[in-house]
Amino acid sequence: MNKTIRDLVAKFGKLPASIDQIADDADLYAAGLTSFASVQLMLGIEEAFDIEFPDNLLNRKSFASISAIAKTVDIIQDSRKVA
């Protein structure tokens, strides 16, 4: 999953540094992720994983790092299994 998320961050994040230079737990906002880019990234993640972000997970914390995004996607996917 992290590879897919890294690819999506590289495509939609518009970060000044190469995604290969960013650790999974590095702050993506400190690395240059903007609010606009995070929306584009969210849309890309929704499409790639066939999920929809609920309102309670649409926040800066959910997109703070590659690890945080992976955890958020896991939460969404797990909630679909329960429903």
PDB file of N, CA, C and O in Angstrom:
ATOM      1  N   MET A   1       0.819  -1.193   0.000  1.00  0.00           N
ATOM      2  CA  MET A   1       0.000   0.000   0.000  1.00  0.00           C
ATOM      3  C   MET A   1       0.866   1.262   0.000  1.00  0.00           C
ATOM      4  O   MET A   1       0.546   2.231  -0.687  1.00  0.00           O
ATOM      5  N   ASN A   2       1.964   1.254   0.769  1.00  0.00           N
ATOM      6  CA  ASN A   2       2.816   2.450   0.829  1.00  0.00           C
ATOM      7  C   ASN A   2       3.383   2.831  -0.538  1.00  0.00           C
ATOM      8  O   ASN A   2       3.542   4.016  -0.830  1.00  0.00           O
ATOM      9  N   LYS A   3       3.686   1.845  -1.372  1.00  0.00           N
ATOM     10  CA  LYS A   3       4.206   2.145  -2.721  1.00  0.00           C
ATOM     11  C   LYS A   3       3.164   2.915  -3.517  1.00  0.00           C
ATOM     12  O   LYS A   3       3.479   3.915  -4.162  1.00  0.00           O
ATOM     13  N   THR A   4       1.919   2.445  -3.470  1.00  0.00           N
ATOM     14  CA  THR A   4       0.830   3.124  -4.185  1.00  0.00           C
ATOM     15  C   THR A   4       0.655   4.538  -3.654  1.00  0.00           C
ATOM     16  O   THR A   4       0.505   5.482  -4.429  1.00  0.00           O
ATOM     17  N   ILE A   5       0.674   4.686  -2.339  1.00  0.00           N
ATOM     18  CA  ILE A   5       0.515   6.013  -1.739  1.00  0.00           C
ATOM     19  C   ILE A   5       1.688   6.913  -2.125  1.00  0.00           C
ATOM     20  O   ILE A   5       1.488   8.089  -2.429  1.00  0.00           O
ATOM     21  N   ARG A   6       2.894   6.379  -2.116  1.00  0.00           N
ATOM     22  CA  ARG A   6       4.069   7.166  -2.539  1.00  0.00           C
ATOM     23  C   ARG A   6       3.901   7.632  -3.981  1.00  0.00           C
ATOM     24  O   ARG A   6       4.191   8.784  -4.301  1.00  0.00           O
ATOM     25  N   ASP A   7       3.436   6.741  -4.846  1.00  0.00           N
ATOM     26  CA  ASP A   7       3.215   7.104  -6.256  1.00  0.00           C
ATOM     27  C   ASP A   7       2.179   8.229  -6.370  1.00  0.00           C
ATOM     28  O   ASP A   7       2.337   9.154  -7.166  1.00  0.00           O
ATOM     29  N   LEU A   8       1.123   8.132  -5.564  1.00  0.00           N
ATOM     30  CA  LEU A   8       0.075   9.155  -5.597  1.00  0.00           C
ATOM     31  C   LEU A   8       0.577  10.485  -5.041  1.00  0.00           C
ATOM     32  O   LEU A   8       0.251  11.543  -5.579  1.00  0.00           O
ATOM     33  N   VAL A   9       1.365  10.439  -3.972  1.00  0.00           N
ATOM     34  CA  VAL A   9       1.947  11.673  -3.424  1.00  0.00           C
ATOM     35  C   VAL A   9       2.871  12.308  -4.463  1.00  0.00           C
ATOM     36  O   VAL A   9       2.875  13.528  -4.630  1.00  0.00           O
ATOM     37  N   ALA A  10       3.648  11.489  -5.153  1.00  0.00           N
ATOM     38  CA  ALA A  10       4.543  12.012  -6.192  1.00  0.00           C
ATOM     39  C   ALA A  10       3.741  12.665  -7.315  1.00  0.00           C
ATOM     40  O   ALA A  10       4.133  13.707  -7.840  1.00  0.00           O
ATOM     41  N   LYS A  11       2.622  12.052  -7.679  1.00  0.00           N
ATOM     42  CA  LYS A  11       1.807  12.555  -8.792  1.00  0.00           C
ATOM     43  C   LYS A  11       1.021  13.812  -8.424  1.00  0.00           C
ATOM     44  O   LYS A  11       0.986  14.776  -9.189  1.00  0.00           O
ATOM     45  N   PHE A  12       0.385  13.794  -7.235  1.00  0.00           N
ATOM     46  CA  PHE A  12      -0.535  14.870  -6.881  1.00  0.00           C
ATOM     47  C   PHE A  12       0.013  15.855  -5.848  1.00  0.00           C
ATOM     48  O   PHE A  12      -0.505  16.965  -5.721  1.00  0.00           O
ATOM     49  N   GLY A  13       1.044  15.465  -5.114  1.00  0.00           N
ATOM     50  CA  GLY A  13       1.537  16.284  -4.020  1.00  0.00           C
ATOM     51  C   GLY A  13       2.288  17.531  -4.429  1.00  0.00           C
ATOM     52  O   GLY A  13       2.344  18.500  -3.672  1.00  0.00           O
ATOM     53  N   LYS A  14       2.863  17.519  -5.615  1.00  0.00           N
ATOM     54  CA  LYS A  14       3.633  18.677  -6.115  1.00  0.00           C
ATOM     55  C   LYS A  14       4.704  19.115  -5.126  1.00  0.00           C
ATOM     56  O   LYS A  14       4.926  20.307  -4.913  1.00  0.00           O
ATOM     57  N   LEU A  15       5.373  18.113  -4.518  1.00  0.00           N
ATOM     58  CA  LEU A  15       6.412  18.428  -3.534  1.00  0.00           C
ATOM     59  C   LEU A  15       7.706  18.827  -4.226  1.00  0.00           C
ATOM     60  O   LEU A  15       8.024  18.292  -5.288  1.00  0.00           O
ATOM     61  N   PRO A  16       8.458  19.755  -3.646  1.00  0.00           N
ATOM     62  CA  PRO A  16       9.723  20.175  -4.252  1.00  0.00           C
ATOM     63  C   PRO A  16      10.800  19.092  -4.185  1.00  0.00           C
ATOM     64  O   PRO A  16      11.698  19.061  -5.026  1.00  0.00           O
ATOM     65  N   ALA A  17      10.718  18.205  -3.194  1.00  0.00           N
ATOM     66  CA  ALA A  17      11.698  17.123  -3.050  1.00  0.00           C
ATOM     67  C   ALA A  17      11.165  15.855  -3.698  1.00  0.00           C
ATOM     68  O   ALA A  17       9.954  15.670  -3.821  1.00  0.00           O
ATOM     69  N   SER A  18      12.068  14.995  -4.107  1.00  0.00           N
ATOM     70  CA  SER A  18      11.678  13.706  -4.667  1.00  0.00           C
ATOM     71  C   SER A  18      11.018  12.866  -3.585  1.00  0.00           C
ATOM     72  O   SER A  18      11.440  12.893  -2.429  1.00  0.00           O
ATOM     73  N   ILE A  19       9.991  12.127  -3.954  1.00  0.00           N
ATOM     74  CA  ILE A  19       9.295  11.270  -2.995  1.00  0.00           C
ATOM     75  C   ILE A  19      10.246  10.234  -2.406  1.00  0.00           C
ATOM     76  O   ILE A  19      10.036   9.768  -1.286  1.00  0.00           O
ATOM     77  N   ASP A  20      11.276   9.876  -3.139  1.00  0.00           N
ATOM     78  CA  ASP A  20      12.262   8.906  -2.650  1.00  0.00           C
ATOM     79  C   ASP A  20      13.073   9.448  -1.479  1.00  0.00           C
ATOM     80  O   ASP A  20      13.671   8.677  -0.728  1.00  0.00           O
ATOM     81  N   GLN A  21      13.095  10.768  -1.319  1.00  0.00           N
ATOM     82  CA  GLN A  21      13.849  11.398  -0.235  1.00  0.00           C
ATOM     83  C   GLN A  21      12.996  11.626   1.014  1.00  0.00           C
ATOM     84  O   GLN A  21      13.482  12.159   2.012  1.00  0.00           O
ATOM     85  N   ILE A  22      11.733  11.223   0.958  1.00  0.00           N
ATOM     86  CA  ILE A  22      10.811  11.484   2.061  1.00  0.00           C
ATOM     87  C   ILE A  22      10.499  10.178   2.785  1.00  0.00           C
ATOM     88  O   ILE A  22      10.042   9.213   2.172  1.00  0.00           O
ATOM     89  N   ALA A  23      10.748  10.157   4.076  1.00  0.00           N
ATOM     90  CA  ALA A  23      10.475   8.964   4.889  1.00  0.00           C
ATOM     91  C   ALA A  23       8.967   8.799   5.066  1.00  0.00           C
ATOM     92  O   ALA A  23       8.203   9.757   4.949  1.00  0.00           O
ATOM     93  N   ASP A  24       8.559   7.568   5.348  1.00  0.00           N
ATOM     94  CA  ASP A  24       7.134   7.282   5.524  1.00  0.00           C
ATOM     95  C   ASP A  24       6.498   8.114   6.625  1.00  0.00           C
ATOM     96  O   ASP A  24       5.316   8.449   6.542  1.00  0.00           O
ATOM     97  N   ASP A  25       7.264   8.452   7.655  1.00  0.00           N
ATOM     98  CA  ASP A  25       6.705   9.211   8.772  1.00  0.00           C
ATOM     99  C   ASP A  25       7.040  10.709   8.717  1.00  0.00           C
ATOM    100  O   ASP A  25       6.765  11.443   9.666  1.00  0.00           O
ATOM    101  N   ALA A  26       7.629  11.152   7.615  1.00  0.00           N
ATOM    102  CA  ALA A  26       7.979  12.569   7.465  1.00  0.00           C
ATOM    103  C   ALA A  26       6.718  13.414   7.262  1.00  0.00           C
ATOM    104  O   ALA A  26       5.760  12.973   6.627  1.00  0.00           O
ATOM    105  N   ASP A  27       6.731  14.623   7.805  1.00  0.00           N
ATOM    106  CA  ASP A  27       5.613  15.558   7.682  1.00  0.00           C
ATOM    107  C   ASP A  27       5.515  16.057   6.240  1.00  0.00           C
ATOM    108  O   ASP A  27       6.384  16.791   5.770  1.00  0.00           O
ATOM    109  N   LEU A  28       4.457  15.656   5.547  1.00  0.00           N
ATOM    110  CA  LEU A  28       4.300  16.044   4.142  1.00  0.00           C
ATOM    111  C   LEU A  28       4.030  17.539   3.991  1.00  0.00           C
ATOM    112  O   LEU A  28       4.403  18.140   2.984  1.00  0.00           O
ATOM    113  N   TYR A  29       3.384  18.139   4.985  1.00  0.00           N
ATOM    114  CA  TYR A  29       3.137  19.585   4.908  1.00  0.00           C
ATOM    115  C   TYR A  29       4.448  20.358   5.049  1.00  0.00           C
ATOM    116  O   TYR A  29       4.657  21.362   4.368  1.00  0.00           O
ATOM    117  N   ALA A  30       5.318  19.894   5.923  1.00  0.00           N
ATOM    118  CA  ALA A  30       6.632  20.518   6.063  1.00  0.00           C
ATOM    119  C   ALA A  30       7.454  20.317   4.796  1.00  0.00           C
ATOM    120  O   ALA A  30       8.319  21.131   4.474  1.00  0.00           O
ATOM    121  N   ALA A  31       7.179  19.229   4.078  1.00  0.00           N
ATOM    122  CA  ALA A  31       7.894  18.942   2.824  1.00  0.00           C
ATOM    123  C   ALA A  31       7.329  19.738   1.647  1.00  0.00           C
ATOM    124  O   ALA A  31       7.889  19.704   0.551  1.00  0.00           O
ATOM    125  N   GLY A  32       6.213  20.461   1.868  1.00  0.00           N
ATOM    126  CA  GLY A  32       5.683  21.313   0.818  1.00  0.00           C
ATOM    127  C   GLY A  32       4.278  20.988   0.338  1.00  0.00           C
ATOM    128  O   GLY A  32       3.803  21.616  -0.608  1.00  0.00           O
ATOM    129  N   LEU A  33       3.603  20.037   0.948  1.00  0.00           N
ATOM    130  CA  LEU A  33       2.233  19.712   0.544  1.00  0.00           C
ATOM    131  C   LEU A  33       1.320  20.875   0.890  1.00  0.00           C
ATOM    132  O   LEU A  33       1.308  21.342   2.029  1.00  0.00           O
ATOM    133  N   THR A  34       0.558  21.342  -0.083  1.00  0.00           N
ATOM    134  CA  THR A  34      -0.376  22.445   0.137  1.00  0.00           C
ATOM    135  C   THR A  34      -1.784  21.895   0.348  1.00  0.00           C
ATOM    136  O   THR A  34      -2.047  20.719   0.097  1.00  0.00           O
ATOM    137  N   SER A  35      -2.669  22.745   0.803  1.00  0.00           N
ATOM    138  CA  SER A  35      -4.068  22.339   0.991  1.00  0.00           C
ATOM    139  C   SER A  35      -4.686  21.898  -0.334  1.00  0.00           C
ATOM    140  O   SER A  35      -5.397  20.894  -0.390  1.00  0.00           O
ATOM    141  N   PHE A  36      -4.415  22.649  -1.396  1.00  0.00           N
ATOM    142  CA  PHE A  36      -4.946  22.291  -2.714  1.00  0.00           C
ATOM    143  C   PHE A  36      -4.417  20.929  -3.156  1.00  0.00           C
ATOM    144  O   PHE A  36      -5.172  20.084  -3.637  1.00  0.00           O
ATOM    145  N   ALA A  37      -3.122  20.729  -2.987  1.00  0.00           N
ATOM    146  CA  ALA A  37      -2.526  19.453  -3.389  1.00  0.00           C
ATOM    147  C   ALA A  37      -3.067  18.303  -2.546  1.00  0.00           C
ATOM    148  O   ALA A  37      -3.206  17.185  -3.043  1.00  0.00           O
ATOM    149  N   SER A  38      -3.373  18.564  -1.278  1.00  0.00           N
ATOM    150  CA  SER A  38      -3.916  17.493  -0.434  1.00  0.00           C
ATOM    151  C   SER A  38      -5.304  17.076  -0.910  1.00  0.00           C
ATOM    152  O   SER A  38      -5.670  15.906  -0.795  1.00  0.00           O
ATOM    153  N   VAL A  39      -6.076  18.015  -1.438  1.00  0.00           N
ATOM    154  CA  VAL A  39      -7.389  17.670  -2.006  1.00  0.00           C
ATOM    155  C   VAL A  39      -7.205  16.815  -3.257  1.00  0.00           C
ATOM    156  O   VAL A  39      -7.906  15.820  -3.440  1.00  0.00           O
ATOM    157  N   GLN A  40      -6.274  17.196  -4.105  1.00  0.00           N
ATOM    158  CA  GLN A  40      -5.992  16.403  -5.308  1.00  0.00           C
ATOM    159  C   GLN A  40      -5.504  15.010  -4.930  1.00  0.00           C
ATOM    160  O   GLN A  40      -5.884  14.017  -5.551  1.00  0.00           O
ATOM    161  N   LEU A  41      -4.663  14.947  -3.911  1.00  0.00           N
ATOM    162  CA  LEU A  41      -4.152  13.675  -3.411  1.00  0.00           C
ATOM    163  C   LEU A  41      -5.295  12.821  -2.872  1.00  0.00           C
ATOM    164  O   LEU A  41      -5.355  11.622  -3.143  1.00  0.00           O
ATOM    165  N   MET A  42      -6.197  13.430  -2.113  1.00  0.00           N
ATOM    166  CA  MET A  42      -7.347  12.708  -1.577  1.00  0.00           C
ATOM    167  C   MET A  42      -8.167  12.083  -2.702  1.00  0.00           C
ATOM    168  O   MET A  42      -8.559  10.919  -2.616  1.00  0.00           O
ATOM    169  N   LEU A  43      -8.423  12.844  -3.741  1.00  0.00           N
ATOM    170  CA  LEU A  43      -9.198  12.331  -4.875  1.00  0.00           C
ATOM    171  C   LEU A  43      -8.472  11.172  -5.555  1.00  0.00           C
ATOM    172  O   LEU A  43      -9.098  10.188  -5.950  1.00  0.00           O
ATOM    173  N   GLY A  44      -7.168  11.290  -5.688  1.00  0.00           N
ATOM    174  CA  GLY A  44      -6.380  10.209  -6.274  1.00  0.00           C
ATOM    175  C   GLY A  44      -6.411   8.954  -5.423  1.00  0.00           C
ATOM    176  O   GLY A  44      -6.495   7.845  -5.949  1.00  0.00           O
ATOM    177  N   ILE A  45      -6.341   9.123  -4.106  1.00  0.00           N
ATOM    178  CA  ILE A  45      -6.395   7.986  -3.181  1.00  0.00           C
ATOM    179  C   ILE A  45      -7.765   7.324  -3.251  1.00  0.00           C
ATOM    180  O   ILE A  45      -7.867   6.098  -3.296  1.00  0.00           O
ATOM    181  N   GLU A  46      -8.815   8.136  -3.260  1.00  0.00           N
ATOM    182  CA  GLU A  46     -10.163   7.571  -3.350  1.00  0.00           C
ATOM    183  C   GLU A  46     -10.316   6.715  -4.607  1.00  0.00           C
ATOM    184  O   GLU A  46     -10.890   5.627  -4.560  1.00  0.00           O
ATOM    185  N   GLU A  47      -9.808   7.205  -5.704  1.00  0.00           N
ATOM    186  CA  GLU A  47      -9.916   6.457  -6.958  1.00  0.00           C
ATOM    187  C   GLU A  47      -9.057   5.193  -6.926  1.00  0.00           C
ATOM    188  O   GLU A  47      -9.516   4.123  -7.326  1.00  0.00           O
ATOM    189  N   ALA A  48      -7.829   5.307  -6.460  1.00  0.00           N
ATOM    190  CA  ALA A  48      -6.902   4.177  -6.466  1.00  0.00           C
ATOM    191  C   ALA A  48      -7.360   3.045  -5.556  1.00  0.00           C
ATOM    192  O   ALA A  48      -7.181   1.871  -5.882  1.00  0.00           O
ATOM    193  N   PHE A  49      -7.949   3.393  -4.419  1.00  0.00           N
ATOM    194  CA  PHE A  49      -8.344   2.377  -3.438  1.00  0.00           C
ATOM    195  C   PHE A  49      -9.850   2.113  -3.426  1.00  0.00           C
ATOM    196  O   PHE A  49     -10.338   1.312  -2.629  1.00  0.00           O
ATOM    197  N   ASP A  50     -10.587   2.791  -4.315  1.00  0.00           N
ATOM    198  CA  ASP A  50     -12.038   2.645  -4.407  1.00  0.00           C
ATOM    199  C   ASP A  50     -12.689   2.858  -3.038  1.00  0.00           C
ATOM    200  O   ASP A  50     -13.453   2.025  -2.550  1.00  0.00           O
ATOM    201  N   ILE A  51     -12.360   3.999  -2.442  1.00  0.00           N
ATOM    202  CA  ILE A  51     -12.897   4.365  -1.132  1.00  0.00           C
ATOM    203  C   ILE A  51     -13.417   5.788  -1.199  1.00  0.00           C
ATOM    204  O   ILE A  51     -13.207   6.494  -2.185  1.00  0.00           O
ATOM    205  N   GLU A  52     -14.097   6.201  -0.137  1.00  0.00           N
ATOM    206  CA  GLU A  52     -14.518   7.589   0.002  1.00  0.00           C
ATOM    207  C   GLU A  52     -14.183   8.042   1.418  1.00  0.00           C
ATOM    208  O   GLU A  52     -14.557   7.385   2.389  1.00  0.00           O
ATOM    209  N   PHE A  53     -13.486   9.152   1.533  1.00  0.00           N
ATOM    210  CA  PHE A  53     -13.112   9.680   2.837  1.00  0.00           C
ATOM    211  C   PHE A  53     -14.353  10.233   3.531  1.00  0.00           C
ATOM    212  O   PHE A  53     -15.028  11.104   2.983  1.00  0.00           O
ATOM    213  N   PRO A  54     -14.662   9.738   4.731  1.00  0.00           N
ATOM    214  CA  PRO A  54     -15.770  10.329   5.489  1.00  0.00           C
ATOM    215  C   PRO A  54     -15.338  11.692   6.039  1.00  0.00           C
ATOM    216  O   PRO A  54     -14.147  11.967   6.186  1.00  0.00           O
ATOM    217  N   ASP A  55     -16.308  12.521   6.333  1.00  0.00           N
ATOM    218  CA  ASP A  55     -16.014  13.877   6.806  1.00  0.00           C
ATOM    219  C   ASP A  55     -15.090  13.901   8.016  1.00  0.00           C
ATOM    220  O   ASP A  55     -14.240  14.785   8.129  1.00  0.00           O
ATOM    221  N   ASN A  56     -15.249  12.934   8.925  1.00  0.00           N
ATOM    222  CA  ASN A  56     -14.440  12.960  10.143  1.00  0.00           C
ATOM    223  C   ASN A  56     -12.960  12.653   9.888  1.00  0.00           C
ATOM    224  O   ASN A  56     -12.127  12.869  10.768  1.00  0.00           O
ATOM    225  N   LEU A  57     -12.626  12.151   8.693  1.00  0.00           N
ATOM    226  CA  LEU A  57     -11.218  11.884   8.365  1.00  0.00           C
ATOM    227  C   LEU A  57     -10.650  12.891   7.358  1.00  0.00           C
ATOM    228  O   LEU A  57      -9.513  12.752   6.908  1.00  0.00           O
ATOM    229  N   LEU A  58     -11.436  13.885   7.016  1.00  0.00           N
ATOM    230  CA  LEU A  58     -10.949  14.931   6.111  1.00  0.00           C
ATOM    231  C   LEU A  58     -10.286  16.026   6.942  1.00  0.00           C
ATOM    232  O   LEU A  58     -10.874  17.072   7.216  1.00  0.00           O
ATOM    233  N   ASN A  59      -9.054  15.750   7.328  1.00  0.00           N
ATOM    234  CA  ASN A  59      -8.318  16.705   8.141  1.00  0.00           C
ATOM    235  C   ASN A  59      -6.821  16.577   7.854  1.00  0.00           C
ATOM    236  O   ASN A  59      -6.361  15.623   7.226  1.00  0.00           O
ATOM    237  N   ARG A  60      -6.102  17.550   8.324  1.00  0.00           N
ATOM    238  CA  ARG A  60      -4.654  17.618   8.089  1.00  0.00           C
ATOM    239  C   ARG A  60      -3.929  16.392   8.645  1.00  0.00           C
ATOM    240  O   ARG A  60      -2.962  15.918   8.049  1.00  0.00           O
ATOM    241  N   LYS A  61      -4.391  15.885   9.778  1.00  0.00           N
ATOM    242  CA  LYS A  61      -3.767  14.733  10.423  1.00  0.00           C
ATOM    243  C   LYS A  61      -3.807  13.497   9.513  1.00  0.00           C
ATOM    244  O   LYS A  61      -2.852  12.721   9.489  1.00  0.00           O
ATOM    245  N   SER A  62      -4.888  13.311   8.776  1.00  0.00           N
ATOM    246  CA  SER A  62      -5.032  12.147   7.895  1.00  0.00           C
ATOM    247  C   SER A  62      -4.019  12.145   6.760  1.00  0.00           C
ATOM    248  O   SER A  62      -3.687  11.087   6.224  1.00  0.00           O
ATOM    249  N   PHE A  63      -3.528  13.320   6.392  1.00  0.00           N
ATOM    250  CA  PHE A  63      -2.603  13.458   5.262  1.00  0.00           C
ATOM    251  C   PHE A  63      -1.220  13.939   5.702  1.00  0.00           C
ATOM    252  O   PHE A  63      -0.432  14.407   4.879  1.00  0.00           O
ATOM    253  N   ALA A  64      -0.929  13.826   6.992  1.00  0.00           N
ATOM    254  CA  ALA A  64       0.305  14.375   7.539  1.00  0.00           C
ATOM    255  C   ALA A  64       1.554  13.661   7.047  1.00  0.00           C
ATOM    256  O   ALA A  64       2.616  14.273   6.937  1.00  0.00           O
ATOM    257  N   SER A  65       1.437  12.371   6.750  1.00  0.00           N
ATOM    258  CA  SER A  65       2.590  11.593   6.297  1.00  0.00           C
ATOM    259  C   SER A  65       2.095  10.405   5.477  1.00  0.00           C
ATOM    260  O   SER A  65       0.898  10.120   5.436  1.00  0.00           O
ATOM    261  N   ILE A  66       3.013   9.733   4.840  1.00  0.00           N
ATOM    262  CA  ILE A  66       2.648   8.535   4.087  1.00  0.00           C
ATOM    263  C   ILE A  66       2.084   7.485   5.043  1.00  0.00           C
ATOM    264  O   ILE A  66       1.108   6.808   4.719  1.00  0.00           O
ATOM    265  N   SER A  67       2.688   7.351   6.200  1.00  0.00           N
ATOM    266  CA  SER A  67       2.188   6.405   7.208  1.00  0.00           C
ATOM    267  C   SER A  67       0.787   6.780   7.664  1.00  0.00           C
ATOM    268  O   SER A  67      -0.063   5.904   7.820  1.00  0.00           O
ATOM    269  N   ALA A  68       0.533   8.064   7.879  1.00  0.00           N
ATOM    270  CA  ALA A  68      -0.791   8.520   8.313  1.00  0.00           C
ATOM    271  C   ALA A  68      -1.840   8.247   7.232  1.00  0.00           C
ATOM    272  O   ALA A  68      -2.965   7.850   7.539  1.00  0.00           O
ATOM    273  N   ILE A  69      -1.473   8.459   5.980  1.00  0.00           N
ATOM    274  CA  ILE A  69      -2.398   8.176   4.881  1.00  0.00           C
ATOM    275  C   ILE A  69      -2.714   6.683   4.842  1.00  0.00           C
ATOM    276  O   ILE A  69      -3.873   6.295   4.699  1.00  0.00           O
ATOM    277  N   ALA A  70      -1.690   5.853   4.969  1.00  0.00           N
ATOM    278  CA  ALA A  70      -1.901   4.396   4.952  1.00  0.00           C
ATOM    279  C   ALA A  70      -2.816   3.973   6.095  1.00  0.00           C
ATOM    280  O   ALA A  70      -3.703   3.141   5.904  1.00  0.00           O
ATOM    281  N   LYS A  71      -2.608   4.537   7.274  1.00  0.00           N
ATOM    282  CA  LYS A  71      -3.449   4.217   8.433  1.00  0.00           C
ATOM    283  C   LYS A  71      -4.893   4.647   8.172  1.00  0.00           C
ATOM    284  O   LYS A  71      -5.829   3.916   8.497  1.00  0.00           O
ATOM    285  N   THR A  72      -5.070   5.817   7.591  1.00  0.00           N
ATOM    286  CA  THR A  72      -6.403   6.326   7.295  1.00  0.00           C
ATOM    287  C   THR A  72      -7.108   5.437   6.273  1.00  0.00           C
ATOM    288  O   THR A  72      -8.289   5.127   6.428  1.00  0.00           O
ATOM    289  N   VAL A  73      -6.388   5.028   5.234  1.00  0.00           N
ATOM    290  CA  VAL A  73      -6.968   4.133   4.224  1.00  0.00           C
ATOM    291  C   VAL A  73      -7.359   2.811   4.881  1.00  0.00           C
ATOM    292  O   VAL A  73      -8.424   2.267   4.589  1.00  0.00           O
ATOM    293  N   ASP A  74      -6.515   2.296   5.758  1.00  0.00           N
ATOM    294  CA  ASP A  74      -6.838   1.063   6.495  1.00  0.00           C
ATOM    295  C   ASP A  74      -8.123   1.220   7.303  1.00  0.00           C
ATOM    296  O   ASP A  74      -8.978   0.335   7.296  1.00  0.00           O
ATOM    297  N   ILE A  75      -8.255   2.342   7.996  1.00  0.00           N
ATOM    298  CA  ILE A  75      -9.452   2.604   8.801  1.00  0.00           C
ATOM    299  C   ILE A  75     -10.699   2.598   7.915  1.00  0.00           C
ATOM    300  O   ILE A  75     -11.717   2.000   8.263  1.00  0.00           O
ATOM    301  N   ILE A  76     -10.608   3.264   6.779  1.00  0.00           N
ATOM    302  CA  ILE A  76     -11.760   3.335   5.866  1.00  0.00           C
ATOM    303  C   ILE A  76     -12.088   1.951   5.321  1.00  0.00           C
ATOM    304  O   ILE A  76     -13.254   1.557   5.284  1.00  0.00           O
ATOM    305  N   GLN A  77     -11.070   1.216   4.901  1.00  0.00           N
ATOM    306  CA  GLN A  77     -11.303  -0.123   4.360  1.00  0.00           C
ATOM    307  C   GLN A  77     -11.865  -1.063   5.433  1.00  0.00           C
ATOM    308  O   GLN A  77     -12.759  -1.861   5.150  1.00  0.00           O
ATOM    309  N   ASP A  78     -11.351  -0.973   6.648  1.00  0.00           N
ATOM    310  CA  ASP A  78     -11.854  -1.809   7.739  1.00  0.00           C
ATOM    311  C   ASP A  78     -13.302  -1.491   8.068  1.00  0.00           C
ATOM    312  O   ASP A  78     -14.085  -2.394   8.365  1.00  0.00           O
ATOM    313  N   SER A  79     -13.670  -0.202   8.016  1.00  0.00           N
ATOM    314  CA  SER A  79     -15.042   0.182   8.325  1.00  0.00           C
ATOM    315  C   SER A  79     -16.008  -0.339   7.263  1.00  0.00           C
ATOM    316  O   SER A  79     -17.176  -0.591   7.560  1.00  0.00           O
ATOM    317  N   ARG A  80     -15.537  -0.501   6.043  1.00  0.00           N
ATOM    318  CA  ARG A  80     -16.382  -1.054   4.971  1.00  0.00           C
ATOM    319  C   ARG A  80     -16.632  -2.531   5.196  1.00  0.00           C
ATOM    320  O   ARG A  80     -17.698  -3.036   4.845  1.00  0.00           O
ATOM    321  N   LYS A  81     -15.663  -3.239   5.777  1.00  0.00           N
ATOM    322  CA  LYS A  81     -15.819  -4.673   6.036  1.00  0.00           C
ATOM    323  C   LYS A  81     -16.857  -4.914   7.114  1.00  0.00           C
ATOM    324  O   LYS A  81     -17.583  -5.907   7.081  1.00  0.00           O
ATOM    325  N   VAL A  82     -16.924  -3.985   8.083  1.00  0.00           N
ATOM    326  CA  VAL A  82     -17.859  -4.119   9.202  1.00  0.00           C
ATOM    327  C   VAL A  82     -19.275  -3.789   8.762  1.00  0.00           C
ATOM    328  O   VAL A  82     -20.236  -4.400   9.231  1.00  0.00           O
ATOM    329  N   ALA A  83     -19.403  -2.830   7.869  1.00  0.00           N
ATOM    330  CA  ALA A  83     -20.729  -2.352   7.451  1.00  0.00           C
ATOM    331  C   ALA A  83     -21.509  -3.360   6.657  1.00  0.00           C
ATOM    332  O   ALA A  83     -22.636  -3.083   6.246  1.00  0.00           O
TER     333      ALA A  83
END
